[in-house]
Every structure is written in C-alpha cells, then in structure tokens.
Amino acid sequence: MKTTYYIACHTKQHYPDTDSYTREAGKMVHALQQIFGDREKILAITKPDCIEQCHCEAEIVQEEEGLVGKCVLDLESPSRILLDKSKFSAVLKAITDWPGMKIEKRAVANEFD
C-alpha cells in the first residue's frame, strides 16, 4: 500500500541574492536527504515500523515569506503509514538553523485507494 504526504518546510528566511539562495536551498535539500535517506530517522517519525520503500521528490523555492522546501513523500508498506508532524519538525529543526521554521503536512489521496 502506498501512503503519500505533501510536506512544506517554510523557513521564514528570505535570501535576496543568488549565492545565498543557492547555499540555503542546498542546506534544505541536504536536510531532507538526511531524514528521508536514513531508515532509522524515517522509522522514528512514522508508525507503524513496516516501511518497505521511501521516495521523496523535493523542490526548493523562494516565496514571498521566504525559502520553502516542498516535497511529496511516498511510503510503501503493507498498511497505511502515519507521519508524525511534530517528530518530523523536531528532527528537521535539530539538523538545520531555521528555528522559526513552520512545517505543513497533508495526506494525499492515492487514486487506487
């Protein structure tokens, strides 16, 4: 069964020049890779612990309120996976330097459910 989530990480930090945007966007990509590329971190923020595959597509954009990391997370497992937003937020904030970051999370309906 595939469980899909849309996640947006709003840093609330605006980067006016290309160099600072590129550097900070790279940090966001690296942070998302650290979480979604590490089985232990994924299992720490989800329930139950029966994930077979994890795939994340991310896009980092500069919006009016600041840098935003937007991603679609697909989790394959025998049953529906619950993603704990507060645990995800804590893990992400621990490895980044955006203390005021706001996390948005929404479950996405799969067309074959």
C-alpha positions as CSV (number, residue, x, y, z in Angstrom):
1,M,0.0,0.0,0.0
2,K,1.3,3.5,-0.9
3,T,0.8,6.3,1.6
4,T,1.6,9.8,0.2
5,Y,2.2,13.1,2.0
6,Y,2.8,16.6,0.8
7,I,5.2,18.4,3.2
8,A,6.2,22.1,3.0
9,C,9.0,23.5,5.2
10,H,8.6,27.3,5.5
11,T,11.9,28.7,6.8
12,K,10.6,32.3,7.0
13,Q,14.0,33.4,5.8
14,H,14.3,35.4,2.6
15,Y,17.6,35.2,0.6
16,P,17.9,38.2,-1.8
17,D,20.9,37.1,-3.9
18,T,21.6,34.0,-5.9
19,D,24.6,32.9,-3.9
20,S,22.8,32.9,-0.5
21,Y,19.7,31.3,-2.1
22,T,21.7,28.5,-3.7
23,R,23.6,27.9,-0.4
24,E,20.5,27.8,1.7
25,A,18.5,25.7,-0.8
26,G,21.3,23.2,-0.8
27,K,21.1,23.0,3.0
28,M,17.4,22.3,2.7
29,V,17.9,19.5,0.2
30,H,20.7,18.0,2.3
31,A,18.5,18.1,5.4
32,L,15.6,16.3,3.6
33,Q,18.1,13.7,2.3
34,Q,19.4,13.2,5.8
35,I,15.9,12.4,7.0
36,F,14.3,10.5,4.2
37,G,17.5,8.7,3.2
38,D,18.0,7.3,6.7
39,R,15.8,4.3,7.6
40,E,16.3,4.9,11.4
41,K,15.1,8.6,11.0
42,I,12.1,7.6,8.9
43,L,11.1,4.9,11.4
44,A,11.5,7.5,14.2
45,I,8.9,9.8,12.7
46,T,6.4,7.2,11.4
47,K,4.1,4.5,12.6
48,P,3.9,1.5,12.2
49,D,7.5,0.4,11.5
50,C,6.8,-1.7,8.4
51,I,8.0,0.7,5.7
52,E,9.3,-1.2,2.6
53,Q,10.2,1.8,0.4
54,C,10.5,5.5,0.8
55,H,10.7,8.0,-2.1
56,C,10.8,11.8,-1.8
57,E,10.7,14.4,-4.5
58,A,11.6,17.9,-3.4
59,E,11.5,21.4,-4.8
60,I,13.1,24.3,-3.1
61,V,11.6,27.7,-3.9
62,Q,11.9,31.3,-2.8
63,E,8.4,32.6,-2.0
64,E,7.2,35.9,-0.6
65,E,7.5,34.7,3.0
66,G,10.9,33.1,2.4
67,L,12.6,29.9,1.4
68,V,10.3,26.9,1.2
69,G,11.2,23.2,0.8
70,K,8.2,21.4,-0.8
71,C,8.2,17.7,-1.1
72,V,6.0,14.7,-2.0
73,L,6.8,11.7,0.2
74,D,5.7,8.2,-1.0
75,L,5.9,5.4,1.6
76,E,5.3,1.8,0.6
77,S,4.2,-0.7,3.2
78,P,1.6,-3.4,3.9
79,S,-0.5,-0.9,5.8
80,R,-1.1,2.9,5.9
81,I,1.8,4.8,7.4
82,L,1.2,7.7,9.8
83,L,3.8,10.6,9.7
84,D,4.1,12.4,13.0
85,K,4.5,16.1,12.1
86,S,5.8,17.1,15.5
87,K,8.6,14.4,15.4
88,F,9.5,15.3,11.8
89,S,9.6,19.0,12.8
90,A,11.9,18.3,15.7
91,V,14.3,16.2,13.6
92,L,14.4,18.8,10.9
93,K,14.9,21.7,13.2
94,A,17.7,19.8,15.0
95,I,19.8,19.5,11.8
96,T,19.1,23.0,10.4
97,D,19.5,26.6,11.5
98,W,15.9,27.8,10.9
99,P,14.5,27.8,14.4
100,G,11.3,29.6,13.3
101,M,10.5,27.1,10.6
102,K,6.9,26.1,10.1
103,I,6.0,22.7,8.8
104,E,2.9,22.0,6.7
105,K,1.8,18.4,6.2
106,R,-1.1,16.9,4.3
107,A,-2.0,13.4,3.4
108,V,-2.6,13.0,-0.4
109,A,-5.3,10.6,-1.6
110,N,-4.0,7.9,-3.9
111,E,-6.2,7.2,-6.9
112,F,-6.2,3.5,-6.2
113,D,-7.2,3.6,-2.5
